[in-house]
Amino acid sequence: MKTLKRILIQITTIVLIAVSNIYSTYAAEIKVTCVDSKSGDQDDMCIWLHPDNPALSTIIASDKSRSIIFVYNLNGETLYSYSMQHKPGNIDIIYNFPFDGELIDIVGFNKRSTSDARFVFFKVDKQTGELISLGAPLTTDTWSDELYGFCLYRSPNNNEFYAFGCDKSSMIQQYRFFDSGSGNLAMEHKRTWQNGSNGPTEGMVADHENALLYAGNENQGIYVYHADEDGSTNHIRFLEIENGILAEDVEGLAIYYSANGKGYLLASSQKQNYFSVFERDGDNEFVGKFYIPGVGDTDGIDVLNCSLNSTFSFGIFACHNGDVSPHPVNLIPWEDIANDISPDLLIDTTYWNPREKLLSEIGPRYNDNKIDCYVYPNPFSRQTKICLELSAASVTRCVIYDVLGHEVDRLVDGLLQAGKYEFYWNRSKGNTSNIYYCHINVNERVIVRKLIGTY
């Protein structure tokens, strides 16, 4: 049945391509080009979501030929550029990392090297979008080839932060990274395994909600793994290179999130000028593909479903363009891509906000451990009550953060015996924000509650 479905999809795709070539009509068009006078080949990019004003979000691009990291606004104008002493590789972003008493946004990329393979990290200034170096902690000296691919992941199961790297021999390594407590990041090796048997691996992306890792072997296809450190290193699915569905030289991978596990896995190839779209849930069934006029030989891609500004009010798709020199980052409205593939393709700007979803309520996952927490009233005016019930003695910390991730209050920090507790928090007149986050750490587990203040 699945084979028949694929055949029908291929036939339909061929017909649609023929019709498109006859009429030369495309819905997906480049709206913004990110290029700088100093840029050469902006191989990969990530999209940073501004915490207060989505229109101030940025595109952060790694230029492998000029060894520069560029930061652009949504109009394609250069805001900042940072010269590196090494060639930067794939770049990724993750939100709300606890570091030095605050929650920060982290941008990371791989140093493309064999002799000194490292992950490089920056903190994003939440007001200006500037990048502040957090250093390059040593990973390991056992890479068998050039450190080639990279992505970041935050587990929805244990709330830990991870970095995946892969060398040109397709050896993947997973590291947990954390605050060392001395103003630096620390790394801890967790797993090593081989991604396929033939060909390099560059494109990788983690599904932060479903705890999955997608890794693209350029010669074979996309392997799917459990992303948590205790998961098996055997792949659970394999999306093979197949004519008309997924082209050889798989390079870029990105995930579009939607409710109920829906959404899409997007893939680019440098051997064909089309982008493949698969279902995010189930067996990652093929949905369709799209072309962008003037864009080809694409390496890195990224997508974000949030409404950003008038141009990208239904989300944004970003891609490297190898058909133009110097190779820029092109930005395309998501709804143009959705309409180009199918009128039934999802456009969901409300479900997934990576800044808030990664602060989502993790508590229900721990119901078996008999940890209960609720906030009342919420919304609240000046005072609210955090109620916590523990079934066993636990090291407990309760911290209030504002929307920028700054710590504004600490209600408890120490050992609590089993029982019921109530902590009252009074919002001071100096705290003008309407949104706060209450982090309750119980032993090594985290429960987060969003607090809504009113006036």
N, C-alpha and C positions, 0 to 999 in steps of 0.2 A: 504493500500500500504506500509506504514511504517512497519507494523507488518510483512508482507511478506518479506520485505527487511531484517529485523532483523533475521527472521528464516533462510533465505538463507545465511546470514553472519555467523550464528551459525553453520550451516551445513558445510560451507566452512572452518571455523575455526577448527572444529573437524577433518576434513580430513587433513588439513595442519599440525595439531599437530601430527596426526598419522604418516604422512610421515616424519616429522622431527624426531620423535622417532625412526622410522625404520632406517633412514640414519644417525642420530645423527649429523646433520650438522647445524650450526648456523652462521650467519654473524656477529651478535653483540658479541664482545668479550671485556673483560676488558683489557684496555691498561695501565692504571695507577691505583695504589692503594695508597690512602692517609691514613696512619696509623702512630701513634707515640708510643714510648715506654710508654708514660703516658696515652694513650687513652684507653677508655673502651667501650663506646657506642656513636658513633658520629651520633646522631639521625637525624640531619638536616644540610643542608649546603646551601650556596649561592655562586655565581660566581662573582668575582669582575673583571671588565674589565679595564685594564690599559689604561690611556688616550693617551699615546704616542706609546707604544710598546705592542701590544696584547700578545706577547710571555711572558711578565712579569705579566700577569694576575694571580690571585690567587683563591684558593678555601678556603672559610672560613667556618669552621665546628663547630657546638655546640655539646659538649659532656655532655649529661645529667647525666651520671653515675659518672663522675669524676669532674663535675662542672668546665670545662675548655673550652675556645674558642681556636681553633687551626687555624693557617693560613699556607697553603701549596702552593708551586709553582706547575706548571703544570707537573712536574716530580714526584710529591708526596712527596717531601722533606719538612720537617717542617721548616718554616721561623720564626714563632713566636707562642707563646702560652701564654694565659692569664688566670690565676686562678680566678674564681668567688667565691663570698661568698654565692652563691645560685645556684640552678639548672637551667641552661639555656634551653630554649625551642626552638621553631621554629625560624629560622633566615632568614633575608631578607635584601636586599640592594636597595638603590635608589640614583640617581645621581643629581648633580647640585642643591642642597638645599642652598638657600641664608642664610648665617650665618656669622655674624661679618664682613661684608664687602667683603666676597668672596663666591664662589660657592663650596660647599663641597660634598663629597660622604658620605652617611650615611648608617651604618649597624645597624640594630636593632633586638632585640629578646625579647621574653617574659620571665619574671622571673616566673618560675613555682611554684606558691605559692597561698595559699588561704588568709592568714592573711595579706600579704604584696604584693599584686599583682601589678606589675609595668612593664612598657616597659623600656628596657635598650638600650641606644644608644651610638654608637662610630662613630668617624670621621676616614676616611681612609686617611692616608698620601699618596698623589698621586705620590710621588717619590719612597717610600720604601714599600708601602703596609702595614705599621704598623697601628695598631688600637689605637686611642686616645679617652679616655673616654669623653663622653658628659653628663654623669649622667643618672639618672633614675627618671624622673619626675613622681610624683604620678598620677595615673589614677583616680580611684574611689574606695570606700570601699563597693560597692554594687555587687561585683562579688559573685555569688551564690555557686561557687565551685572553684577548682584549675584553675588558668589561664593556659590554655592548648595549644591554637593555636594562630598564629600571622602572619601578613603580612603587607607590606607597599604599599602605592598607591599614585600616583600623578595624579590629575585630569587633563584631557586635556581640560576641559571646564572652570574651574576657576583658574587653575594653582596652587591650594593649595596642601599641603602634608598631608597625613593621615596615621594613624596606625589602623589596625583592630586587636582586641583581641577576643578570645572566651574561655569560661571555659568548664569544663567537663560536665556541664549540657547543653551545646550547646547554651549558651547565648552570642550573638555577641555584642560587643560595638565598635563604631567608634569614633576616636579622631582626631581632627586636631592638628598637631604640628607645631610650628613656633619659630622663634628667638624672645626671650623675650626682646632683646635689652640690656640686662645686662650680656651677656656672657653665658646665659643658654638657654635651650630649655623650652618651655611652652606647655601645653596641654589644649585642649578645647574639652569637650565631645559634640558629635553631635547626635548619634543615639544609640538605644538599641533595639534588637529584638531576637526572638528565631529562631534557625536554625533547623527545624524539631522537631519531638515530642518524639523521643526515641533514645538515644545514644549520645556519646560525639562527639565533632568536634575539630579536630586538624589541618588537612590540609586545607589551604586557599591560594588563589592566586588572584591577581588583574590583569585585562587586562588594561594596562595603555593607550591603544589606543582607545578601545571601551567602556571604563568607566563601566566595569563590575567586579563583585566580585563572585568568585567561592568558595563555602564552602562545604567541604565534611563531612557530617554526617556519622560516621563510620558504623552505622547499617542500613542506609536508602539509601544513595546515595549522589549526588552532587547537591546542590541548587545554582541557579544563580540569582544574584541581581543586581540592579543598584548600582554602587559604590559611586556615588556622595552623599553628605550629605543631599541634598534635595530630594533624590529619595525615592520611596516607599520601605517599608521593606517587602512587599509581594514578593515572588520569581517570576521571570518571566519564568523560566524553571526549570525542575527537571530531572536529569539523574539518574534513579533509578538503584539500584543493580539488576543485571540480569545475569543469568547463561551464562558464556562464553563471557560476554561483560564487566561487572564491578563487581568485587568481593566485598564481605562484608569486613569490616574493612578498609575502604578507609582512607589512611594516607597522602600520598604526592600528591601535585598538582603543575604543572608547565605549562608555556605557551611558545610555539615556534611561533614566529612572522614571517609573510611573507606579501608581498604586497597585496593591495586590500582587506584587511580584512581576508586574508587566513592565514593558519597556523594551529596549533594543540593545544589542551588541553591534557596534559598527566596526568595519574593518577596511583598511586601505591596502593597496598593492602598488608597487612600483613597476610591475610588468604590464598592468592594464590601467586605464584611466577611469575606472569605475570604483564605487564604494559599495561594499556588500552590507546588507542589513539582516540580522537574525533576531528572533525572539529572545528576550532575556530569560524567560522562564522555561520550564519543561526541558526538552531536548535541543533547545536553541534552533528551532526550525527556521529555514531560510524564508525571509519575507520578500525581498526584492533588492534592487540596486539602483543607484542614481549616478548621474554624471553632472559635473559642473563645467560649463563652457570656459575654456582657457585654463583649466586646472588639470594637471596630470603628473605622472611620476611622483606620486605623493608618498611621503614618509609618515610623519606624525600627524595625528588628528586629536581633537577633543570636542566635547559637546557639553552643554549645560542647558537644562530645561527652564531655568528661572527667567522671569521677565526682567530685562535689564534697562532698556530705554525705548524710545519710539521706534528705532530701527530694529531692535532685537526684543520686541515686546513678547514674543512667544518662544524665546530661547535662541541659542546661538550654536552654530557649528563652525569650528576652526580647523584649517588644514594647511599643511605645508604644500607649496606649489613648486614642483621641480621642472615645470615647463617654461618658467620665466626666470631670467637672471637679472639681478641677484634673486635667489629663491626666497619669496616672501611668505608671510602667513596671511591667508585669505579668510575673511569672515562672511558667513552666509546665514540668513535668518532660517531657523529651524522649520518654520511653517512652509517655506518654499521647498525644502527638501521633502517634507512630509507629503505635500501636494504632488510632488514630482513622482513619488513612489506609488502612493495609493491614497484615495480620499478617506480610507479607513485608518490610516496611520495615526497613532496617538499624538496629540499635542496637549501636554499636561504641565502647566506652569505652577501648579499649586502643591503637588505632593512632595517633591524632593527639593529641599533646600539643604545643601550639604553642611552648611554651618549649623542649622538647627537639627537636622536628622542625626548628625553625629553627636548631638547633645540630647537625643531622644530618650524617652523613658525606658531604661533598660531593666527596671525593677521586675516586671513580670517574668523575665527569664530566670529569676532566682526564687520563685515562689516555693520550690521544693526545699529551699533552705530556710523557709519560714522567716523571711525578712519582709516586713510590711512598712510602707511609708506613704503618707498622704499629707497634703497641705490644705489648710482651711483658715480663713476664707481665701479663695483664689479665683478671680481677681480680688485685690485688697486695696485699701486706701493707705493707711499708715502702718498697720501692724498685721502680721499673719503668723500662723502657728504651724510648725513642722512637727508632725507626729511620727514617731518611729517605734517599732516593736521588734525586739530581738529575741530569738529563741535560745541563744547561747551567748556567753560573754564574748565580746568582740572589740578589737581596736577600731574605734570609730572616729571619723572626722566629718564635720558638717561645715561647708564653706559656701558663702554667697559670692557669685561673680556677676559683674554687670555685663552688658551686651558686647563690650569690647574685650571681655575676658579678664578684666582686672578684679582682683580680690577686694571686696568691699567689707566683708565681715567674716569672722570665724566663730561659730557658735559652740563647737565642741571639738576637742582634739585629744583623744586618750582612750583608755579602756573603759567600756561600759559593761555592766553585768546584764544578764538576761532580764527582760522586762519591757515596760512601756515608758516612752519618754516624750516630753513635749518641749520644743524649743521655740521661743518667741523671737521674731525678728521685727525690729522697728526700722522702717525706711526713714533715714534722716532727711532733713530739708535740703541738704546738699546733694543728695542722690536724685538727680533730675530724670534719669532714665525710667521708662515704663516697663522694661523687660529685664529680668534677672534670672540667673540659673543657680539652683541650689544643688550642690554636689555632696552626696552622702557616701563616703567611702567606708565600707564595712569589711574589715580585714583587707583583702585585695580586690573586692568587688565594688562597683560603682553604681549608684542609683542617682539619676538626674531628674529634677523637677523644674519645669519652667514656671516662673513667678510673674504675674502680670499686675503691675501697679496702676491704680487709677487716682484721679484727683477729685 
